[in-house]
Amino acid sequence: MNSHYKTLETIYNIAHQDPNPITYLCRPREIILRQFQDWSIIQQHLELLEQEGMVITKQMDTLIISITLSGIQKVASGNFDLQQ
């Protein structure tokens, strides 16, 4: 099941316009506004993506999500199936 890559693609789309996307601090509301899924599902996706080294999450005043170089490369390669 690769639906968590849709969340990765969403994070990439949020961060990629920043001069340094790896340092962009994405907030949960940015993801929620772009995906029509429950937060609990997005959280599961984030956990899987973090295990794969595609994102880093940190708890600050709110949850902060950063895409990694591996995550950027995965989206740029298009080497995943979003339909599964």
N, C-alpha and C positions, 0 to 999 in steps of 0.2 A: 504494500500500500504506500503510494508516494504522494498522497494528498498534502503531506506536510511541506512538500516543495512549492505548493501554491502560496503558503505563508512565507517561505523563503523568497519567492518571486515578489511578493507584496513588499517585504522589507527592502529588497533590492530597489524596487521602483520608488520607494520613499527616499532612500539614501543616495542613490546613484547620481543625483544632480549636485550633491555637495562636493566641494573641491577635493575632499578626502573622505569618501564614503565609509571607510573603516572606522573613523572616529565619530561619525554621526550618531547621536544618541536618540534612538527611536523610542517613542512612548507607546504604550498599549493602545491608546485611543486612536493613534494614527493607523494602526493595523485594523482595529475594529471598524473604523469608518470606511475602509476599503474592502473588507471581506464580510460576507453575509453568513457568518458562523458564530456560534456561541463562544464566549470567552473561554470556557472550559476546553473546547476543542482546540482553540488557538494555543492555549497553554500546553496541551499535549504535543502539538506541533513544535512549539518552542523547545520543549524538553528533548524531543527526537533530534531536532536540528542542532541543539547544543551538544548532544552526545556524539553527533557526526562531525562536530567542529565547524559547523556552518555559521553559527551565531554565538554570541556571548551575552548572557543576561546578568544583570546586577540589580540588587535591590538598593535603591537610594531613597529619595522622598517618594518615588514611585518606581515601578519596574522599568529598567532601561535595557533596551535591546540594541546590540551592535552586530552588524554583519561582518564576518571575517573575510580574509582574502579567498579562502577556500569556498565560502558561500558565494562570493562575487563570481569566481571562476565557474562554479557549478551552474549558476544562472546564465552566464555568458556562453557557456558551452551548449546550453539547450539539451544537455544529456540527462533528461529525466522525463517521465511520463506523468503529466498532471491529471490524466483521466482516471488513473487507478485509485 
